[in-house]
Structure formats: structure tokens, C-alpha cells
Amino acid sequence: MAKVLLVDDDLIYLSEMADSLGSFNHMATAVTSLDEALASLKSETFDIVICDTIMPGGGALSLLHEVRAIDASIPFVVITGRPEIATSPLFQKGMKEANAKIEKSATLFEIDRVIRTLVS
């Protein structure tokens, strides 16, 4: 089981993903903004962070740098639902500090595998 911080501005995806991760025995905290993510990181300990690439007020790239400053050992996964972003150089090569990059179309089993691989 992993304690997961999910960060996404898509409320439906965020809610469904948080609930679904529970079926894999993960405990997910779901937040909708960079500010909420930073507040959560300062008040709780997480095993892994999964963050949407683009969000109002800052997305994965901004949060990735903040997470590395707080604790460089926390695995960080960048996720996107936009196919044009998933194939972009920024997503493919630009976020080198991210431990994994996945698309929202990934199955729950694939996401669980990424979490278990990075947290173990």
C-alpha cells in the first residue's frame, strides 16, 4: 500500500482515480491545485506524488521542482490526458526529474504497477 498525493484540476478524474486506487489498497489524498498540493506536502508524508501536466496556477513542472526542494526522494509521476502533450518534447524529454510519465488512458493496473515499482 502506498500513500499517494493526486493532483489534478479535473474533478471527475481526480475523484474516480482516488477511489480506484483504494481498490488497490493505496490511500489517496486528492487535491486540485499546486497550492493545495504544497500545503498537503508540508502537513503530511506521502510515498508518491502523481500530478497532471497542465493546470491553472501551475502543473507538474512547477510542482516537481517544489517537491524536489521539500524531499528529493519522493517519487513523482507526471500524468496527462492530452495526446498532443504526451508526444511533445516537453513531456518526453523536458521533465527529466520525473520518475515516470504516463497518460490518463493508462489502465488502473498500469498505474498501480508504476506506483508499486516506484514505492518498493
KOLGU-4560 file (N, C-alpha, C; in nm, 3 decimals, padded with zeros to 5 digits):
<recs>
<n_xx: 00.083 n_yy: -00.119 n_zz: 00.000 ca_xx: 00.000 ca_yy: 00.000 ca_zz: 00.000 c_xx: 00.088 c_yy: 00.125 c_zz: 00.000 mol: A seq: 1 type: MET>
<n_xx: 00.047 n_yy: 00.224 n_zz: -00.078 ca_xx: 00.120 ca_yy: 00.349 ca_zz: -00.084 c_xx: 00.027 c_yy: 00.465 c_zz: -00.047 mol: A seq: 2 type: ALA>
<n_xx: 00.086 n_yy: 00.565 n_zz: 00.013 ca_xx: 00.012 ca_yy: 00.689 ca_zz: 00.041 c_xx: 00.041 c_yy: 00.782 c_zz: -00.076 mol: A seq: 3 type: LYS>
<n_xx: -00.063 n_yy: 00.811 n_zz: -00.155 ca_xx: -00.049 ca_yy: 00.881 ca_zz: -00.282 c_xx: -00.109 c_yy: 01.021 c_zz: -00.272 mol: A seq: 4 type: VAL>
<n_xx: -00.035 n_yy: 01.120 n_zz: -00.321 ca_xx: -00.089 ca_yy: 01.254 ca_zz: -00.338 c_xx: -00.125 c_yy: 01.269 c_zz: -00.485 mol: A seq: 5 type: LEU>
<n_xx: -00.255 n_yy: 01.282 n_zz: -00.514 ca_xx: -00.304 ca_yy: 01.303 ca_zz: -00.650 c_xx: -00.334 c_yy: 01.450 c_zz: -00.670 mol: A seq: 6 type: LEU>
<n_xx: -00.281 n_yy: 01.508 n_zz: -00.777 ca_xx: -00.301 ca_yy: 01.650 ca_zz: -00.804 c_xx: -00.355 c_yy: 01.664 c_zz: -00.946 mol: A seq: 7 type: VAL>
<n_xx: -00.478 n_yy: 01.712 n_zz: -00.959 ca_xx: -00.541 ca_yy: 01.726 ca_zz: -01.090 c_xx: -00.656 c_yy: 01.823 c_zz: -01.080 mol: A seq: 8 type: ASP>
<n_xx: -00.675 n_yy: 01.906 n_zz: -01.181 ca_xx: -00.785 ca_yy: 02.001 ca_zz: -01.179 c_xx: -00.913 c_yy: 01.944 c_zz: -01.240 mol: A seq: 9 type: ASP>
<n_xx: -00.907 n_yy: 01.823 n_zz: -01.294 ca_xx: -01.024 ca_yy: 01.755 ca_zz: -01.347 c_xx: -01.090 c_yy: 01.680 c_zz: -01.231 mol: A seq: 10 type: ASP>
<n_xx: -01.196 n_yy: 01.738 n_zz: -01.178 ca_xx: -01.259 ca_yy: 01.685 ca_zz: -01.056 c_xx: -01.313 c_yy: 01.544 c_zz: -01.073 mol: A seq: 11 type: LEU>
<n_xx: -01.368 n_yy: 01.514 n_zz: -01.189 ca_xx: -01.423 ca_yy: 01.379 ca_zz: -01.212 c_xx: -01.310 c_yy: 01.277 c_zz: -01.215 mol: A seq: 12 type: ILE>
<n_xx: -01.205 n_yy: 01.306 n_zz: -01.292 ca_xx: -01.091 ca_yy: 01.213 ca_zz: -01.299 c_xx: -01.028 c_yy: 01.197 c_zz: -01.161 mol: A seq: 13 type: TYR>
<n_xx: -01.011 n_yy: 01.306 n_zz: -01.092 ca_xx: -00.947 ca_yy: 01.305 ca_zz: -00.961 c_xx: -01.025 c_yy: 01.217 c_zz: -00.863 mol: A seq: 14 type: LEU>
<n_xx: -01.155 n_yy: 01.233 n_zz: -00.859 ca_xx: -01.239 ca_yy: 01.155 ca_zz: -00.769 c_xx: -01.236 c_yy: 01.007 c_zz: -00.805 mol: A seq: 15 type: SER>
<n_xx: -01.251 n_yy: 00.978 n_zz: -00.933 ca_xx: -01.252 ca_yy: 00.838 ca_zz: -00.977 c_xx: -01.117 c_yy: 00.771 c_zz: -00.953 mol: A seq: 16 type: GLU>
<n_xx: -01.008 n_yy: 00.843 n_zz: -00.979 ca_xx: -00.875 ca_yy: 00.785 ca_zz: -00.959 c_xx: -00.848 c_yy: 00.761 c_zz: -00.810 mol: A seq: 17 type: MET>
<n_xx: -00.886 n_yy: 00.855 n_zz: -00.727 ca_xx: -00.866 ca_yy: 00.838 ca_zz: -00.583 c_xx: -00.943 c_yy: 00.716 c_zz: -00.533 mol: A seq: 18 type: ALA>
<n_xx: -01.068 n_yy: 00.703 n_zz: -00.576 ca_xx: -01.148 ca_yy: 00.586 ca_zz: -00.536 c_xx: -01.089 c_yy: 00.457 c_zz: -00.591 mol: A seq: 19 type: ASP>
<n_xx: -01.047 n_yy: 00.459 n_zz: -00.715 ca_xx: -00.993 ca_yy: 00.339 ca_zz: -00.780 c_xx: -00.863 c_yy: 00.293 c_zz: -00.715 mol: A seq: 20 type: SER>
<n_xx: -00.778 n_yy: 00.387 n_zz: -00.676 ca_xx: -00.653 ca_yy: 00.348 ca_zz: -00.610 c_xx: -00.680 c_yy: 00.279 c_zz: -00.477 mol: A seq: 21 type: LEU>
<n_xx: -00.790 n_yy: 00.314 n_zz: -00.415 ca_xx: -00.829 ca_yy: 00.247 ca_zz: -00.291 c_xx: -00.855 c_yy: 00.099 c_zz: -00.312 mol: A seq: 22 type: GLY>
<n_xx: -00.903 n_yy: 00.062 n_zz: -00.430 ca_xx: -00.928 ca_yy: -00.079 ca_zz: -00.458 c_xx: -00.798 c_yy: -00.157 c_zz: -00.474 mol: A seq: 23 type: SER>
<n_xx: -00.688 n_yy: -00.086 n_zz: -00.489 ca_xx: -00.555 ca_yy: -00.149 ca_zz: -00.494 c_xx: -00.483 c_yy: -00.134 c_zz: -00.360 mol: A seq: 24 type: PHE>
<n_xx: -00.559 n_yy: -00.097 n_zz: -00.258 ca_xx: -00.508 ca_yy: -00.079 ca_zz: -00.122 c_xx: -00.414 c_yy: 00.041 c_zz: -00.105 mol: A seq: 25 type: ASN>
<n_xx: -00.424 n_yy: 00.137 n_zz: -00.195 ca_xx: -00.349 ca_yy: 00.261 ca_zz: -00.180 c_xx: -00.440 c_yy: 00.361 c_zz: -00.111 mol: A seq: 26 type: HIS>
<n_xx: -00.380 n_yy: 00.453 n_zz: -00.038 ca_xx: -00.456 ca_yy: 00.560 ca_zz: 00.026 c_xx: -00.424 c_yy: 00.689 c_zz: -00.048 mol: A seq: 27 type: MET>
<n_xx: -00.526 n_yy: 00.747 n_zz: -00.112 ca_xx: -00.504 ca_yy: 00.866 ca_zz: -00.194 c_xx: -00.561 c_yy: 00.990 c_zz: -00.130 mol: A seq: 28 type: ALA>
<n_xx: -00.483 n_yy: 01.097 n_zz: -00.133 ca_xx: -00.528 ca_yy: 01.230 ca_zz: -00.097 c_xx: -00.540 c_yy: 01.306 c_zz: -00.228 mol: A seq: 29 type: THR>
<n_xx: -00.658 n_yy: 01.359 n_zz: -00.257 ca_xx: -00.683 ca_yy: 01.426 ca_zz: -00.384 c_xx: -00.693 c_yy: 01.576 c_zz: -00.364 mol: A seq: 30 type: ALA>
<n_xx: -00.613 n_yy: 01.651 n_zz: -00.441 ca_xx: -00.617 ca_yy: 01.798 ca_zz: -00.436 c_xx: -00.623 c_yy: 01.852 c_zz: -00.578 mol: A seq: 31 type: VAL>
<n_xx: -00.672 n_yy: 01.975 n_zz: -00.591 ca_xx: -00.698 ca_yy: 02.030 ca_zz: -00.724 c_xx: -00.605 c_yy: 02.141 c_zz: -00.769 mol: A seq: 32 type: THR>
<n_xx: -00.505 n_yy: 02.175 n_zz: -00.687 ca_xx: -00.418 ca_yy: 02.286 ca_zz: -00.725 c_xx: -00.277 c_yy: 02.268 c_zz: -00.668 mol: A seq: 33 type: SER>
<n_xx: -00.187 n_yy: 02.346 n_zz: -00.722 ca_xx: -00.049 ca_yy: 02.347 ca_zz: -00.675 c_xx: -00.043 c_yy: 02.392 c_zz: -00.529 mol: A seq: 34 type: LEU>
<n_xx: -00.121 n_yy: 02.494 n_zz: -00.495 ca_xx: -00.121 ca_yy: 02.544 ca_zz: -00.357 c_xx: -00.170 c_yy: 02.437 c_zz: -00.259 mol: A seq: 35 type: ASP>
<n_xx: -00.276 n_yy: 02.366 n_zz: -00.296 ca_xx: -00.327 ca_yy: 02.259 ca_zz: -00.208 c_xx: -00.225 c_yy: 02.147 c_zz: -00.197 mol: A seq: 36 type: GLU>
<n_xx: -00.158 n_yy: 02.116 n_zz: -00.307 ca_xx: -00.057 ca_yy: 02.010 ca_zz: -00.305 c_xx: 00.058 c_yy: 02.047 c_zz: -00.211 mol: A seq: 37 type: ALA>
<n_xx: 00.104 n_yy: 02.171 n_zz: -00.220 ca_xx: 00.213 ca_yy: 02.215 ca_zz: -00.133 c_xx: 00.172 c_yy: 02.214 c_zz: 00.014 mol: A seq: 38 type: LEU>
<n_xx: 00.049 n_yy: 02.256 n_zz: 00.042 ca_xx: 00.001 ca_yy: 02.252 ca_zz: 00.180 c_xx: -00.005 c_yy: 02.108 c_zz: 00.231 mol: A seq: 39 type: ALA>
<n_xx: -00.050 n_yy: 02.017 n_zz: 00.147 ca_xx: -00.057 ca_yy: 01.876 ca_zz: 00.186 c_xx: 00.082 c_yy: 01.820 c_zz: 00.210 mol: A seq: 40 type: SER>
<n_xx: 00.176 n_yy: 01.854 n_zz: 00.124 ca_xx: 00.314 ca_yy: 01.805 ca_zz: 00.137 c_xx: 00.381 c_yy: 01.857 c_zz: 00.265 mol: A seq: 41 type: LEU>
<n_xx: 00.342 n_yy: 01.975 n_zz: 00.308 ca_xx: 00.401 ca_yy: 02.033 ca_zz: 00.429 c_xx: 00.338 c_yy: 01.978 c_zz: 00.556 mol: A seq: 42 type: LYS>
<n_xx: 00.216 n_yy: 01.924 n_zz: 00.544 ca_xx: 00.148 ca_yy: 01.876 ca_zz: 00.664 c_xx: 00.143 c_yy: 01.723 c_zz: 00.675 mol: A seq: 43 type: SER>
<n_xx: 00.171 n_yy: 01.653 n_zz: 00.565 ca_xx: 00.165 ca_yy: 01.507 ca_zz: 00.564 c_xx: 00.285 c_yy: 01.450 c_zz: 00.491 mol: A seq: 44 type: GLU>
<n_xx: 00.306 n_yy: 01.321 n_zz: 00.510 ca_xx: 00.410 ca_yy: 01.249 ca_zz: 00.439 c_xx: 00.345 c_yy: 01.160 c_zz: 00.334 mol: A seq: 45 type: THR>
<n_xx: 00.399 n_yy: 01.162 n_zz: 00.213 ca_xx: 00.346 ca_yy: 01.079 ca_zz: 00.104 c_xx: 00.455 c_yy: 00.990 c_zz: 00.049 mol: A seq: 46 type: PHE>
<n_xx: 00.414 n_yy: 00.876 n_zz: -00.003 ca_xx: 00.507 ca_yy: 00.782 ca_zz: -00.066 c_xx: 00.533 c_yy: 00.818 c_zz: -00.211 mol: A seq: 47 type: ASP>
<n_xx: 00.436 n_yy: 00.886 n_zz: -00.275 ca_xx: 00.446 ca_yy: 00.917 ca_zz: -00.416 c_xx: 00.350 c_yy: 01.032 c_zz: -00.449 mol: A seq: 48 type: ILE>
<n_xx: 00.387 n_yy: 01.112 n_zz: -00.551 ca_xx: 00.303 ca_yy: 01.221 ca_zz: -00.600 c_xx: 00.272 c_yy: 01.193 c_zz: -00.746 mol: A seq: 49 type: VAL>
<n_xx: 00.144 n_yy: 01.205 n_zz: -00.781 ca_xx: 00.101 ca_yy: 01.193 ca_zz: -00.921 c_xx: 00.033 c_yy: 01.324 c_zz: -00.957 mol: A seq: 50 type: ILE>
<n_xx: 00.084 n_yy: 01.393 n_zz: -01.059 ca_xx: 00.036 ca_yy: 01.527 ca_zz: -01.091 c_xx: 00.007 c_yy: 01.545 c_zz: -01.239 mol: A seq: 51 type: CYS>
<n_xx: -00.104 n_yy: 01.611 n_zz: -01.268 ca_xx: -00.141 ca_yy: 01.646 ca_zz: -01.405 c_xx: -00.039 c_yy: 01.744 c_zz: -01.461 mol: A seq: 52 type: ASP>
<n_xx: -00.016 n_yy: 01.733 n_zz: -01.590 ca_xx: 00.085 ca_yy: 01.817 ca_zz: -01.656 c_xx: 00.049 c_yy: 01.964 c_zz: -01.655 mol: A seq: 53 type: THR>
<n_xx: -00.074 n_yy: 01.997 n_zz: -01.696 ca_xx: -00.113 ca_yy: 02.136 ca_zz: -01.709 c_xx: -00.237 c_yy: 02.164 c_zz: -01.625 mol: A seq: 54 type: ILE>
<n_xx: -00.224 n_yy: 02.264 n_zz: -01.537 ca_xx: -00.335 ca_yy: 02.307 ca_zz: -01.453 c_xx: -00.326 c_yy: 02.458 c_zz: -01.433 mol: A seq: 55 type: MET>
<n_xx: -00.439 n_yy: 02.524 n_zz: -01.413 ca_xx: -00.434 ca_yy: 02.667 ca_zz: -01.380 c_xx: -00.352 c_yy: 02.689 c_zz: -01.254 mol: A seq: 56 type: PRO>
<n_xx: -00.264 n_yy: 02.786 n_zz: -01.254 ca_xx: -00.185 ca_yy: 02.817 ca_zz: -01.136 c_xx: -00.058 c_yy: 02.733 c_zz: -01.121 mol: A seq: 57 type: GLY>
<n_xx: -00.034 n_yy: 02.643 n_zz: -01.215 ca_xx: 00.088 ca_yy: 02.562 ca_zz: -01.211 c_xx: 00.057 c_yy: 02.414 c_zz: -01.212 mol: A seq: 58 type: GLY>
<n_xx: 00.130 n_yy: 02.343 n_zz: -01.295 ca_xx: 00.110 ca_yy: 02.199 ca_zz: -01.308 c_xx: 00.232 c_yy: 02.122 c_zz: -01.264 mol: A seq: 59 type: GLY>
<n_xx: 00.253 n_yy: 02.012 n_zz: -01.332 ca_xx: 00.356 ca_yy: 01.916 ca_zz: -01.292 c_xx: 00.496 c_yy: 01.975 c_zz: -01.286 mol: A seq: 60 type: ALA>
<n_xx: 00.533 n_yy: 02.054 n_zz: -01.384 ca_xx: 00.669 ca_yy: 02.108 ca_zz: -01.385 c_xx: 00.695 c_yy: 02.196 c_zz: -01.263 mol: A seq: 61 type: LEU>
<n_xx: 00.599 n_yy: 02.282 n_zz: -01.231 ca_xx: 00.614 ca_yy: 02.368 ca_zz: -01.113 c_xx: 00.617 c_yy: 02.286 c_zz: -00.985 mol: A seq: 62 type: SER>
<n_xx: 00.524 n_yy: 02.192 n_zz: -00.973 ca_xx: 00.517 ca_yy: 02.112 ca_zz: -00.852 c_xx: 00.638 c_yy: 02.021 c_zz: -00.838 mol: A seq: 63 type: LEU>
<n_xx: 00.687 n_yy: 01.969 n_zz: -00.948 ca_xx: 00.804 ca_yy: 01.881 ca_zz: -00.945 c_xx: 00.922 c_yy: 01.950 c_zz: -00.878 mol: A seq: 64 type: LEU>
<n_xx: 00.947 n_yy: 02.073 n_zz: -00.914 ca_xx: 01.059 ca_yy: 02.148 ca_zz: -00.854 c_xx: 01.035 c_yy: 02.172 c_zz: -00.705 mol: A seq: 65 type: HIS>
<n_xx: 00.912 n_yy: 02.201 n_zz: -00.668 ca_xx: 00.878 ca_yy: 02.223 ca_zz: -00.527 c_xx: 00.896 c_yy: 02.094 c_zz: -00.446 mol: A seq: 66 type: GLU>
<n_xx: 00.850 n_yy: 01.982 n_zz: -00.503 ca_xx: 00.862 ca_yy: 01.853 ca_zz: -00.434 c_xx: 01.008 c_yy: 01.818 c_zz: -00.415 mol: A seq: 67 type: VAL>
<n_xx: 01.089 n_yy: 01.836 n_zz: -00.517 ca_xx: 01.232 ca_yy: 01.806 ca_zz: -00.506 c_xx: 01.299 c_yy: 01.891 c_zz: -00.399 mol: A seq: 68 type: ARG>
<n_xx: 01.253 n_yy: 02.015 n_zz: -00.381 ca_xx: 01.309 ca_yy: 02.102 ca_zz: -00.277 c_xx: 01.266 c_yy: 02.056 c_zz: -00.138 mol: A seq: 69 type: ALA>
<n_xx: 01.146 n_yy: 02.000 n_zz: -00.127 ca_xx: 01.096 ca_yy: 01.952 ca_zz: 00.002 c_xx: 01.159 c_yy: 01.819 c_zz: 00.038 mol: A seq: 70 type: ILE>
<n_xx: 01.157 n_yy: 01.725 n_zz: -00.058 ca_xx: 01.212 ca_yy: 01.591 ca_zz: -00.035 c_xx: 01.242 c_yy: 01.527 c_zz: -00.170 mol: A seq: 71 type: ASP>
<n_xx: 01.368 n_yy: 01.525 n_zz: -00.205 ca_xx: 01.410 ca_yy: 01.475 ca_zz: -00.337 c_xx: 01.386 c_yy: 01.326 c_zz: -00.355 mol: A seq: 72 type: ALA>
<n_xx: 01.356 n_yy: 01.255 n_zz: -00.246 ca_xx: 01.338 ca_yy: 01.110 ca_zz: -00.258 c_xx: 01.195 c_yy: 01.068 c_zz: -00.290 mol: A seq: 73 type: SER>
<n_xx: 01.098 n_yy: 01.160 n_zz: -00.286 ca_xx: 00.960 ca_yy: 01.124 ca_zz: -00.316 c_xx: 00.945 c_yy: 01.099 c_zz: -00.466 mol: A seq: 74 type: ILE>
<n_xx: 00.902 n_yy: 00.979 n_zz: -00.505 ca_xx: 00.878 ca_yy: 00.953 ca_zz: -00.647 c_xx: 00.769 c_yy: 01.046 c_zz: -00.700 mol: A seq: 75 type: PRO>
<n_xx: 00.791 n_yy: 01.095 n_zz: -00.822 ca_xx: 00.699 ca_yy: 01.191 ca_zz: -00.883 c_xx: 00.659 c_yy: 01.139 c_zz: -01.020 mol: A seq: 76 type: PHE>
<n_xx: 00.528 n_yy: 01.129 n_zz: -01.041 ca_xx: 00.475 ca_yy: 01.081 ca_zz: -01.169 c_xx: 00.397 c_yy: 01.193 c_zz: -01.234 mol: A seq: 77 type: VAL>
<n_xx: 00.427 n_yy: 01.219 n_zz: -01.360 ca_xx: 00.356 ca_yy: 01.318 ca_zz: -01.439 c_xx: 00.252 c_yy: 01.244 c_zz: -01.522 mol: A seq: 78 type: VAL>
<n_xx: 00.130 n_yy: 01.296 n_zz: -01.523 ca_xx: 00.023 ca_yy: 01.232 ca_zz: -01.597 c_xx: -00.046 c_yy: 01.335 c_zz: -01.685 mol: A seq: 79 type: ILE>
<n_xx: -00.090 n_yy: 01.294 n_zz: -01.804 ca_xx: -00.161 ca_yy: 01.385 ca_zz: -01.893 c_xx: -00.273 c_yy: 01.313 c_zz: -01.965 mol: A seq: 80 type: THR>
<n_xx: -00.378 n_yy: 01.387 n_zz: -01.992 ca_xx: -00.490 ca_yy: 01.335 ca_zz: -02.069 c_xx: -00.491 c_yy: 01.389 c_zz: -02.210 mol: A seq: 81 type: GLY>
<n_xx: -00.390 n_yy: 01.464 n_zz: -02.245 ca_xx: -00.384 ca_yy: 01.526 ca_zz: -02.377 c_xx: -00.281 c_yy: 01.454 c_zz: -02.464 mol: A seq: 82 type: ARG>
<n_xx: -00.326 n_yy: 01.386 n_zz: -02.568 ca_xx: -00.232 ca_yy: 01.312 ca_zz: -02.654 c_xx: -00.124 c_yy: 01.401 c_zz: -02.716 mol: A seq: 83 type: PRO>
<n_xx: -00.158 n_yy: 01.526 n_zz: -02.748 ca_xx: -00.060 ca_yy: 01.616 ca_zz: -02.809 c_xx: 00.052 c_yy: 01.651 c_zz: -02.711 mol: A seq: 84 type: GLU>
<n_xx: 00.021 n_yy: 01.649 n_zz: -02.582 ca_xx: 00.124 ca_yy: 01.675 ca_zz: -02.482 c_xx: 00.208 c_yy: 01.551 c_zz: -02.458 mol: A seq: 85 type: ILE>
<n_xx: 00.143 n_yy: 01.435 n_zz: -02.457 ca_xx: 00.215 ca_yy: 01.309 ca_zz: -02.432 c_xx: 00.323 c_yy: 01.282 c_zz: -02.535 mol: A seq: 86 type: ALA>
<n_xx: 00.306 n_yy: 01.335 n_zz: -02.655 ca_xx: 00.407 ca_yy: 01.314 ca_zz: -02.760 c_xx: 00.500 c_yy: 01.434 c_zz: -02.776 mol: A seq: 87 type: THR>
<n_xx: 00.483 n_yy: 01.536 n_zz: -02.694 ca_xx: 00.565 ca_yy: 01.656 ca_zz: -02.707 c_xx: 00.703 c_yy: 01.636 c_zz: -02.646 mol: A seq: 88 type: SER>
<n_xx: 00.802 n_yy: 01.712 n_zz: -02.693 ca_xx: 00.936 ca_yy: 01.705 ca_zz: -02.634 c_xx: 00.937 c_yy: 01.742 c_zz: -02.485 mol: A seq: 89 type: PRO>
<n_xx: 00.851 n_yy: 01.836 n_zz: -02.444 ca_xx: 00.844 ca_yy: 01.874 ca_zz: -02.302 c_xx: 00.809 c_yy: 01.753 c_zz: -02.217 mol: A seq: 90 type: LEU>
<n_xx: 00.708 n_yy: 01.678 n_zz: -02.258 ca_xx: 00.664 ca_yy: 01.562 ca_zz: -02.182 c_xx: 00.766 c_yy: 01.449 c_zz: -02.192 mol: A seq: 91 type: PHE>
<n_xx: 00.816 n_yy: 01.424 n_zz: -02.310 ca_xx: 00.906 ca_yy: 01.312 ca_zz: -02.333 c_xx: 01.045 c_yy: 01.334 c_zz: -02.276 mol: A seq: 92 type: GLN>
<n_xx: 01.100 n_yy: 01.456 n_zz: -02.291 ca_xx: 01.239 ca_yy: 01.480 ca_zz: -02.251 c_xx: 01.257 c_yy: 01.592 c_zz: -02.150 mol: A seq: 93 type: LYS>
<n_xx: 01.160 n_yy: 01.683 n_zz: -02.145 ca_xx: 01.177 ca_yy: 01.803 ca_zz: -02.065 c_xx: 01.164 c_yy: 01.785 c_zz: -01.916 mol: A seq: 94 type: GLY>
<n_xx: 01.088 n_yy: 01.686 n_zz: -01.874 ca_xx: 01.068 ca_yy: 01.665 ca_zz: -01.732 c_xx: 01.154 c_yy: 01.548 c_zz: -01.684 mol: A seq: 95 type: MET>
<n_xx: 01.283 n_yy: 01.566 n_zz: -01.697 ca_xx: 01.378 ca_yy: 01.459 ca_zz: -01.666 c_xx: 01.376 c_yy: 01.418 c_zz: -01.519 mol: A seq: 96 type: LYS>
<n_xx: 01.339 n_yy: 01.508 n_zz: -01.432 ca_xx: 01.338 ca_yy: 01.477 ca_zz: -01.289 c_xx: 01.221 c_yy: 01.388 c_zz: -01.248 mol: A seq: 97 type: GLU>
<n_xx: 01.119 n_yy: 01.377 n_zz: -01.335 ca_xx: 01.005 ca_yy: 01.291 ca_zz: -01.302 c_xx: 01.048 c_yy: 01.145 c_zz: -01.309 mol: A seq: 98 type: ALA>
<n_xx: 00.997 n_yy: 01.065 n_zz: -01.217 ca_xx: 01.032 ca_yy: 00.923 ca_zz: -01.214 c_xx: 00.956 c_yy: 00.844 c_zz: -01.319 mol: A seq: 99 type: ASN>
<n_xx: 00.839 n_yy: 00.894 n_zz: -01.359 ca_xx: 00.760 ca_yy: 00.827 ca_zz: -01.462 c_xx: 00.667 c_yy: 00.929 c_zz: -01.526 mol: A seq: 100 type: ALA>
<n_xx: 00.630 n_yy: 00.901 n_zz: -01.650 ca_xx: 00.536 ca_yy: 00.984 ca_zz: -01.724 c_xx: 00.435 c_yy: 00.889 c_zz: -01.787 mol: A seq: 101 type: LYS>
<n_xx: 00.308 n_yy: 00.914 n_zz: -01.758 ca_xx: 00.204 ca_yy: 00.826 ca_zz: -01.810 c_xx: 00.086 c_yy: 00.908 c_zz: -01.863 mol: A seq: 102 type: ILE>
<n_xx: 00.006 n_yy: 00.844 n_zz: -01.945 ca_xx: -00.115 ca_yy: 00.907 ca_zz: -01.996 c_xx: -00.234 c_yy: 00.865 c_zz: -01.912 mol: A seq: 103 type: GLU>
<n_xx: -00.334 n_yy: 00.952 n_zz: -01.906 ca_xx: -00.454 ca_yy: 00.920 ca_zz: -01.829 c_xx: -00.528 c_yy: 00.800 c_zz: -01.887 mol: A seq: 104 type: LYS>
<n_xx: -00.499 n_yy: 00.767 n_zz: -02.009 ca_xx: -00.563 ca_yy: 00.650 ca_zz: -02.070 c_xx: -00.502 c_yy: 00.518 c_zz: -02.020 mol: A seq: 105 type: SER>
<n_xx: -00.396 n_yy: 00.525 n_zz: -01.941 ca_xx: -00.335 ca_yy: 00.405 ca_zz: -01.884 c_xx: -00.439 c_yy: 00.334 c_zz: -01.798 mol: A seq: 106 type: ALA>
<n_xx: -00.432 n_yy: 00.202 n_zz: -01.796 ca_xx: -00.526 ca_yy: 00.126 ca_zz: -01.714 c_xx: -00.489 c_yy: 00.142 c_zz: -01.567 mol: A seq: 107 type: THR>
<n_xx: -00.584 n_yy: 00.111 n_zz: -01.481 ca_xx: -00.557 ca_yy: 00.115 ca_zz: -01.337 c_xx: -00.447 c_yy: 00.017 c_zz: -01.300 mol: A seq: 108 type: LEU>
<n_xx: -00.442 n_yy: -00.096 n_zz: -01.367 ca_xx: -00.336 ca_yy: -00.194 ca_zz: -01.340 c_xx: -00.199 c_yy: -00.137 c_zz: -01.376 mol: A seq: 109 type: PHE>
<n_xx: -00.193 n_yy: -00.061 n_zz: -01.487 ca_xx: -00.066 ca_yy: 00.002 ca_zz: -01.526 c_xx: -00.025 c_yy: 00.110 c_zz: -01.425 mol: A seq: 110 type: GLU>
<n_xx: -00.120 n_yy: 00.188 n_zz: -01.381 ca_xx: -00.090 ca_yy: 00.292 ca_zz: -01.282 c_xx: -00.048 c_yy: 00.229 c_zz: -01.151 mol: A seq: 111 type: ILE>
<n_xx: -00.117 n_yy: 00.123 n_zz: -01.110 ca_xx: -00.078 ca_yy: 00.051 ca_zz: -00.988 c_xx: 00.063 c_yy: -00.004 c_zz: -01.001 mol: A seq: 112 type: ASP>
<n_xx: 00.097 n_yy: -00.057 n_zz: -01.117 ca_xx: 00.231 ca_yy: -00.112 ca_zz: -01.139 c_xx: 00.337 c_yy: -00.002 c_zz: -01.126 mol: A seq: 113 type: ARG>
<n_xx: 00.309 n_yy: 00.115 n_zz: -01.180 ca_xx: 00.403 ca_yy: 00.227 ca_zz: -01.169 c_xx: 00.420 c_yy: 00.264 c_zz: -01.023 mol: A seq: 114 type: VAL>
<n_xx: 00.311 n_yy: 00.275 n_zz: -00.951 ca_xx: 00.318 ca_yy: 00.312 ca_zz: -00.808 c_xx: 00.399 c_yy: 00.208 c_zz: -00.732 mol: A seq: 115 type: ILE>
<n_xx: 00.367 n_yy: 00.082 n_zz: -00.748 ca_xx: 00.436 ca_yy: -00.024 ca_zz: -00.674 c_xx: 00.585 c_yy: -00.032 c_zz: -00.709 mol: A seq: 116 type: ARG>
<n_xx: 00.617 n_yy: -00.009 n_zz: -00.836 ca_xx: 00.756 ca_yy: -00.011 ca_zz: -00.878 c_xx: 00.836 c_yy: 00.102 c_zz: -00.814 mol: A seq: 117 type: THR>
<n_xx: 00.776 n_yy: 00.220 n_zz: -00.812 ca_xx: 00.848 ca_yy: 00.338 ca_zz: -00.761 c_xx: 00.852 c_yy: 00.345 c_zz: -00.609 mol: A seq: 118 type: LEU>
<n_xx: 00.754 n_yy: 00.285 n_zz: -00.543 ca_xx: 00.748 ca_yy: 00.293 ca_zz: -00.398 c_xx: 00.822 c_yy: 00.178 c_zz: -00.331 mol: A seq: 119 type: VAL>
<n_xx: 00.837 n_yy: 00.067 n_zz: -00.399 ca_xx: 00.900 ca_yy: -00.050 ca_zz: -00.337 c_xx: 01.048 c_yy: -00.031 c_zz: -00.309 mol: A seq: 120 type: SER>
</recs>
